[in-house]
Structure formats: structure tokens, C-alpha cells
């Protein structure tokens, strides 16, 4: 069961949930004996299916706890609460590097400080024989006091070692930062994998975007393995040649072509950075520019980061409810889009801090309007040292979609194409906002919701797909059954989306049950199973079997539970029935075959 605010967990009192991601949930807690706040990280229940997993988890925790470095988040404790192991870490007031990059590009001295701090942390860990395996901006914390920390040592390694029930794409972590050898699934990794991931993060800070961003996580992984690195100076001419040379070496496809150690990379980068004269001239290069939203290179799922930090509430974009006279000159579409996105991001940041997770109920209920946004135009900000040229502020697909929305602001399909472009660029919050706009504009257009669901299903964006298919189903006349294609796609999207921790925040189970009572119970059962409440999951499964004994989606669910819990014969019997039945929907047969292939 997830921890609850007010609950006592050992000597710690849970105060609030800070975040939830694909592998873990992080809570803020208070330790009364020591009078200090801590961050408690709890792995999701799905990672604990392997009987030997907890032993590995403890072994890794002990190794990581030995890391004593000023730039590594210290681990204070390891314990169990109701058979659920958890880590206790230093609680840091501040923000992640990911959040900092989302506000604006970094200045030269900021880049140098972050690279030096993270590099020294990695070099120290490597000397102790520990790899990070998941270096990325959301694992770098910028404390309010100026200190910089690297977090989440060992968790990616633990997840990859476990025989968990999660899919491989979740275990891999964020594809934008993965090394070619890690993407290929090689077991024998060395410091080169962290050198590559660290290099991607440096590339993003210096150039203004990650090197590879494609339609799907697997496309990005493919690019890391096979596609030549986009030359930094071709994307941002302000990048010094010596710095580009460092990036090309640390991001070489072959391990032997990279730097031998993190220390070598660190020395080469800082030498190139400092001798380029960038820092010394930073003050004279500053000039006002329009605000731009940098390319987000991270979120692959709908879950927020799980770093043990809190965002600065004063930076959450408090709007000033005053107005300024509009300029007589017509604003360009890029400026309008940039300002709009900036205001939206500020609003979403404030909502995320208050609610911890973005909620978008009006995807399903278009009669609830989105909150009004009132703000003055932001003041000009200093130009970062290495600004991204205006024509690369967004990926090309996003830029084209923005232009189309400007020309056709009331076209639901134009907003859908922009939402999909944002999704493909991993700009999660903008994607959700645009999807809601598109749904509002579509009103009663069933064809739109069918098309939107199909596009999202192809991207495996299961929660968005389920929302769109539910809207289609709501508009279907009562005397007409759903088309088979829509019926099966709705079942698949709800089934697969329900395992995600944030599913009920976007789509209440009662909303699914209004359309299909048994499917709603399936969704609630699968959510409970993968989010810490197996007794409830099995109880709901019994009710499903009572209501609809031959329901194939429920048969798949039961087979999945049997397989996870070691009841091989029972699982095989159900799977064989599903595979042999010619009437089994294609997606269920495919899932059944996947599980069947794993049986001993």
C-alpha cells in the first residue's frame, strides 16, 4: 500500500508526497528525534515480485550508502514498513536541473558549476566501483543554498537486475540519455555508459536541446545506437569549436572512442569552456530577448520526476492580474506562441506544486472550461550565453504545428496535431493542454475522437487514448453498439493505462464503469495490483468473474496475475484458451502470446 500523509513509518512521519515516477514514489517526512526533514523513496510494488529482489535492493542500498561526497545525495537509512522496503535520504529544498532548464537556458557560469559538481560526483562514485546508469537532469538537484547534488545512484541497476513485471521500456529509464551499449542491453557496462549519459546532459545544457528526439522511445534508442550525432555548432553556432570537439568525443557510439574516465571528460570540457573566453565576456553579451520555452528532453511517461526536492514556490509563476496596452505592431506567431507557452508552463508549475501531479479532468468533461489565465507580458530577461537560434527554439514539427494553429485557432485537428507534436517532443504538459483544447473544440465530432485515439494508441499514450475513445463512446447512440475496432481499442487502452499510477487522476474508474461496468472493474483491479493493493485486486477480479465469467479481458487479467504469482499451470490454461479462440481480439491474443512465451 502507498504511504499516506500523517502515517508513521518507523520513526518517520509522512507529511506529503513529493512525486511519483515509473519506479518509485518519494515522500517528505519528519524525523522528530533528530528534528529534521527527510525524503523517503519507496519502490513500486511491481518491482518486488521477484523473491530475491529485496535482498538485491538492500545490497545496493548498502553500497550506495557508503558514498560520502558533497555532491551526492546522502542516504540516511534503509528499512521496511509492512513488507515494503524504503530508503531515507537527505531532503533538499530546491529544484531539479530539469525544472531549471524548463525556465530558461543556463548562463555560462551555471553550466560550468553544474558540470564540475556532477562530474566530480560521478568520478568519485566510479572510484568506489559504482555506476549511476541513469544520469539525466531530473536526477540533478539544485539546492536553494547553491549546492548541487546527484541523486538516484543504483536504482536503475537494481531495476534492471530484477525480474519485475514492468515492461522493458519502463526499466530502461529515459531514452534521451541512454548510452548505446545500455540500449543494446549489454550486461557488462563500465564508466563509459555514465560518460555518454553525462555527455548528453552537457549537450543539452550547451546546445539547448537533446541530440535525439523522435516519435517513440524506441526510435530515440535506435538513434543513439545508429544515427550520427547532430553537430552541436550546426544547431547552435555559438558553441565554441573546442567545446564541440569534447561533445563529439564523449558521445561517440563506440565505448573505446570516448574518454577513458569521467575525470578526463571533466578536465577536457572545463579547459575548453574556460579558454574559450565565454565566462569572461558573459556580462557584455547579455541583451534582452523574447522568452522561449526550451525543448524538453525527458518525460516518456505521464508521471512527474521522483527526485527528493521541492520546487521554489515563489518561482511557480504567480500571475500579476494587471494589463498592459497591446502594442500596435502585430506580434509574430513565434512570440505569441512563446509567451502563451511560458504563461501556461507557469500556471502548470503552480498547479503541480499544489497538487503534486497535473490533473486534466476536462479531457473527459468538455463542459468544464480550463482555468482562466491573466498575466502581464513577462519582462525581458538576459540572453543566455549560448542562446538557441530562433529557428531551433522548437523541433520542426512543433514549429509547423504552431503556425497551423495560429492560422486556424478553432480547428480541433490543428490543435490535435500540435498536441501530438508536443508529445513527440516530450513536452508533456503542453501536450496535455493542447489535447484538452482539441477535445473542447471537437465537441460532438465522433470522427475526431476516433482519429485522436488512434494517433495516441500508436504512440502508446494509453491514458490519452483511453480518454479519447471514451469520448467517442459517450457520443455513440444508445441503440448502436460500438464499432469493433473502437470497442477493442478502448478495452486495450484502458487495460494498459490502468497499471499507471496516475490513471485515476485523469480518468476516474467510475467514468469507465459508466460506459462498461466490467471494464471499469478490470481497470480498478489492475490499478490496485500494480500500485500496492493486491488483496483488493483479487477481490475485484472475483467480482468480475461473477458478473461476466467468459470476459476475455478478465481472463487475460487473471492469467497475468497467475503468471506473476507463480501459478504456471493456471496461467497456461487460461492463455491457451485465449490463443486458441478465434474470437479473441487481436490485442488480447498478442498479450497472451507474450506471457505464454515467458512460461517455463
N, C-alpha and C positions, 0 to 999 in steps of 0.2 A: 504494500500500500504506500502511496506517496506520503511524505511528511506533511503535516498541517500546521499553519501558523498557530502558535500557542501551545503546541505539543512539546513535551520534554523528551529529548533524545539523548540518553545518557546524561551527562552533566550540562548539556546544552539546551537552551530553549529556542525553538524555531520562531523567528519573527516574521519572515516573509520569503516568498520565492523570488529569486533574482532573475532566473532564466531557465529555459529548458531547450535542449538540443537533441540531436539524433542519438547521443549515447548517454546523456546524464542530465540530471536536474540539480541546480545549485540554489541553496537557501542561505539567507542571512540568519545568523543565530547569535545568542548571547551566552557567554560563559560567566556566571555570577561569581564563582570563586576567584577568578583572575580579573574580573571586571573588564572584559574586553569582548569585542565583536569578532566573530569568525565567519568563514564561508564553509558550508558543508556541501560536499558533492556526493550525490547518490546515483549510482549507475541504474539504468532502466532494468526492469525485471527480466526482459528478454535476454540480457547478457548473462544471466545467472542460471540458464538452463543446464549448462554443462556442469556435471558434478565436480569437476576439478577446477572450475573457473575461479571460485572464491580463494582457493589456495594460490593460484597464479596471481590473482588480484592482490592478495596480502604480500606475496613475494615482491611484486613490482612496487607496491607502496613502500615497503621497507627500503628498497633500493633508492627510490626517488627521495625518500625522507632523509637520506644521507647527503643529498645535495645541499650544501650550505654556501650560497653565493648571493651577493646583494641584488642581483638581477634575476633571481629565480624565486617564484612564489613559494615560500616555505610551507611544508606540511607539518602540522602540529600533532595530529593524532589519526589513528585508524581504529575503527570499532564496528560493532554490528548492533542493529536495533531491529528486533523482530525478524531475525534472519536476513536482514538487508545490510550489507556492508557499506560503510561510508568513509570518506576522507574529510578531515578537518584541516582547513588551510587559513592562511592569513587573509583577513578581509581588507580589501583595498578600496579606498574612496577615490574614484576617478572614472576613466573611460577606457574602452579598448582602442587600439590603433585603428581598427575597422571603423569605429564611430568617428574618430578624429579625421580620417581620410574622407568620410562622407560629408563632413562640413566644408572642407576646402583643402587644396593641395598644401603640402608641407613646405615650410621655409628651409633654407639650406642648413642652418644650424640644427633644426629639429631632425632632419634626415641623418645628419652626422651623429647626433646623440643617440638616436634610436638604433642605428646600425651598430654603433660601438657597443651599446648596452646589450643588445640581443646577441651580437656576435661573441662577446665575452662570456655570456651565459652558456651559449652552445659549446664554445671551446672548452669551458670548464667541465660541462657535462660529458663531453666526448672523452676528456682525460680520465673521467671516472668510469668509462665504458658504457655510458648510457646515451642512446639516441632519442631524439624527440619524436620524429616521424610525422609531425603534424604542425610544422611551422607555418603560421599564417597570421594576418593582422588581428583576427578575433582572439588569438591566444597571446597577444602582447598587450599588457596593461600599462596605461599612462596614469600614474598616481597624481593626485592633486598637489602633492609636495614636490613634484618634479622627478621622482624616482620612476624607473622603467623596469617592468617585470615580464619574464616569460613564464607562461603557465602551461598546465596540462601535459607535463612530461609523463611519458609511459602509457597514457590511456589509449592512444591509437595502437600501440603494440599489444596491449592487453586485449583489445577488441579483436585484433587480427588473429591472436592466438586462440581465441575461444571458439568453441563450436556453437555459436549462438544461432538464434532463429532469425536474426536480421539479415537482410539481403546484402550482398557484397558491396553494392554501391553506397550503402549507408556506412559500412565498416571502413571503406576507403577514406572517408572524410571528404574534404573539399577538393574537387578535381583541379581547380585552377592552380593549386600549389604543389601538386604531387609530382614526384620525380619519375622519369621514365622507367627505372628499374622497379620502383614500388608499384607503378601502374601495371607492370607486366606480372606482378605477383611473385617476384623473386624473394626468397626467404633470407638469403644471406646479404644483408644490407650493411653498409658502413657509413662513415661520416658523409659520404658523397650525397646520400639522399637528403640530409639536412642542408648541405651546401646548396643543392638545387632549389629546395623549397625556400630557403632564405634568400637565394638569388631572385626568385620570382617576387618575393615581397619587396626587395630593394628595387627591382624593375618597376613595380607598381608605384612606389613612392617617388622615383625619379622621373619616370616617363609619364605617369598619370593614369595608367591602365595596366591590367594584367596582360601578358603576352598572348594568351589563348582564351577565347570566349566563343563558344559555339552553341548550337541549338540544344544539345543534350550533354549530360555529364560524360557519356561515353565518347562523344565527339571531341570533347576537350581532352580527355585522356589519350585518344588517338593522336591528337595534335602534339601533345607532349612527347609522344613516342616517335612520331614520324615527320611532323611538319617543321620546316626550318624556322628558327626563331625570328620574329619580326624585328628588324634592326631598330634599336631604340631611336637613333637620330632620324630615321625615316618617319617616325611617329611624332617626335618632338625634337626639332632641330637645335633646341637649347641644351641638349645633353652633351657635355664635353666628350671629345673623342676618347680620351683616356678612360673615362667612366664607362663608355660604351664597350670598350675593349674588356674591361673587368666583367661586365654583364654577360658578354658573349662567352667568356671562358667559364664562368660559374654555372651557366645554363647550357653547357654542351650536352648533347644527347648521351655520349659515352662517358662513363664514370672516369676513365683514365685521362680524359681531356680536361677535366675540371681541376680546380685547386686541390691539393693533397689534403689540406686541413682547413678548418674554419679560420684559424689564425692567419693562414696565408691569404685567404679571401679578404679578411678584415684589414690586413696591412695593405693589400693592393688597392682596395676601394678607398680607404681613408687617405692614402697617399695621392691617388688620382683626384679625389674630391678636394683635398686641401691645396694641392698645387695648381688646380685649375683657376684659382682666384675667385671662385664663386662666393665663398663665405665673406671674403673681404669686401666685395662690391655689392653685397646683398642689399644694403640700405639704399644705395644710389639707384638700384634697378627697380625699386618699388614704385608702382604707379596704380591709379585707380582702374579697376576693370569691372565689368558686369559679373555678378556671381554666377558660377556654373556648378552643376552637380557632377562630380567625377563619376567615372564608370565604377559601379560596384562589382567587385570580382569574387563574391563569396557565396551568398546563400544558395544552396542547392535544394533544401527543403524549406518548408514554411516555418520552421522552428527558429526562435531567436538564439543568439550565442549563449553559451553557458559559462562565460568567464566570471570569476568571483569578484565582480566590480559593480559599482553603481554609477550611472551616468550623472553628470553635473546637472542638477535640475535648473539652475539658473541659465544653462545653455540650451535648454529644451525648446527655445523658440517662442517665448512669451510674446504674443502679438500686441502691438500698440494700436488701440482702436481709434486712431485718428486718420484723417485722409489728407492727401496732398493733391494739388491740382494736377490733372494729367497733362503731360507735355503735348504741345501742339504737333510736334513731329510724330509720325506713325512709328511705333516701336516695331523692330524686326521680330519675326517669328521666333528666332533663337532667344532673343532677350525675354520675350513674353513667356516662352516655354521654360527658360531657366528660372525666372522669377517665380512662376507658378510652381515649378517643382521644388524650389527652395522653400516656399511657404508651406507646401504640402509636407515636405520632409520634416520641417519644424513642428507642424501640427502632429504628425505621426510620432515624432520623437517624444513629444509631451504625452501623447496617449499611451505610448509604450511604457514610459516611466510610471505612469499612473496605474495602468492595467497589467504591466509586465508583458503582455502579449497583445498584438494587434487584433482587434475584433472587427469584422466586417459583416454584420448581420444583414445589411441591406443588399447583399448579393442575392439573397433569397427573398427579401421583402422589399420590393422597389417602392412601395408606398411610404417607406421611411426615408426621408431625404438625408443626404450626407450633411455633416455639420457645416455651418456657415464659416467662411474664412474671411477675416477682416484684418488687414495689415497695411502699414505703410511700406513703400518700396524700401528695401534694405539699403543702408548706407554703403558707399563704395568701400571695398576692402583692399588692402595692399596686395599687389600682384605677387604670387609666389615666385620663388627664384626660377623654377623650371616650369613655366606655365604650359599646359597642353594647348597647342594651336586650336583656334576656334573650330576648325573643321574636323577636329577629332575629339570634341567635347563629349560626343555620344558615338556609339557604334553607328555605322552607316544605316542599318535597318531602323534604328531608333530615330535618327535624324529624318529619314524619309517619312516615317510614320508620323512624326511631329508635324511635318509640313502638310501632310494629308489631313490631319486633324484640324490644323489652322484653317485650311480651305473648306473643310466640311465638318464644322463643330457639332452638328446634330446628327451625324451619321454614325449609327451604332457599330457598323462594321469597321469604320475608320478607327474608332476607339478600341475595338477588339484587336485590330492589327497592331495598334500601339501597345496594348496590354501584352500581346504575345511577344512583341519586340523587347519590351521591358523584361519579360520573363526570360527570354533567351539571353539577355544581357545580365541576368541575375540581379536585376533591380526589383527586389521582391515587393517592397511596399508600393512603389509606383505601379507595378503590375496589378496588384490587388485593387488599387484605387481606380485604375483605368477599366478593369474588368467590371467593377461596380457601376461606373459611368455607362459603359456599353450596355449592361443589363438594364439600367434605368431607361436608356434611350430606346432599347428594343421593345419595351412594354410587352405586347402580346404577340410578338413575332416568333412563332414556334421554330421557323426555319433558322432564325438567328441562334437560338439556344441549342438546336441540334448541331449547327456548324461550330459554335463555340465549344461545346462539349467534345466534339471530335478533335479539334485542334489541341485542346488541353489534354485529352486522353493520349494523343500521340506523343505528347511531351511527358507523360506520366505525372502530370499535375493533378493528382487524383481528387483532392478536395475541391479545386475549382471545377473540374469536370463533373463531379457529383452534383455540385450546386447548379450547374447549367442544365444537366439532364433532369434534375428535379423541377427546375422552372419549366422545362418542356412538358414534363408530366403533369404539372399543375394546370397547364393550358389545354391539355387533351380533353375532348368532350367525354362526358361520363359514359356514354353508350358505345365508345370506341376504345378497344384495347390499344395499348402502346405498340408501335411497330416493333417487331422482334429485335431489330438492330438497336433501337433506343432502349428497349427493356434490358437486353443483355449488357449494354454499355453502362446503364445506370447501376445494375447489380455489381458489375466489376468495379466501377469507380467507388461506390460506397464500401464494398468489401475491402478493397485495398487501402482506401483512405482512412477507414475506421481504425486501423492499427496505429495511426499517427497521434501523438499526444495532443495536438491542437484541434483535432477533428470536431469535437463537440462545441468548441468556441465559435466555429464558423457554421456548422450545420448541427443543430440540436437533434438528438435522437428522435424526439417527438415529431420533428418535421419529416424525417424519413418514414416514421410509422404512419403518418397521415396518408402517405402515398402507398405504403406497403407495410402492414403491421409486422410481418415476419422478417422482412428485410431490416426493419428498424431494430428488431431484437438481435439479428445477426450482427449488425453494426455495433450495438451496445455490448454484446458479448465479446466480440473481437477487440474492441477498445479496452474493455476490462482486463482481458487476458494479457495484452501486451503493455498494460500500464499498471500492473501490480495487484490485480484483484482476481486471481484465478478461481476462487470459490464462486464468485458472482458470475464469472464467465461460464462455468459449467452449469450453474443453476439456470442461467438464461438459455443455454443450449438444450437442457431438458424441456423447458417450456416450448422452445421452437419445435422440437421433435414431437411434442404432444399436439401442437397446433397444426403442423404440416410435416408428417413423417417422411414423405418422399421428396422433400425440398432439396434439390441438388446443391444449391449454395450452402445449405446447412450440412449436407453430407460432406462437402469439401472442408467445411469448418471443423467438423468432428474428426475427420481424417487428419487434419493439420494438428489438432490437439493431441490425438493419439500418437502421432509421429514424434511430436515434441517431447512427450512424456514417456516414450519408450515402449508403447504398446504397438509393437510392429505388426503383429498378426491382424489386430483390429483395423489398423490403418490400411494395411494391404487389401483387406477385404473390401473396404469402402472405396478405395482408389480403383480397384479392378472393376467394380460396378460402374463407377463414373466413366472410366475409359472405354468400357465395352458398350455402354448405352449410346446408340446412335443419336438419341435426342439430347445428349448433354451439350450445353452451349460450348462453343469453341474455347472460350477463355477458361472455363472450369476444367475442360479436358487438358488444356495446356498446363494449368497449375497442378492438376492431379498427376500428370506425367512427370513434372519436375520433382514432386515429392516422392513419387514411386521410384524414380531413378536414384534417390538417396537411400532407399531402404537396403538393409544388408541382405 
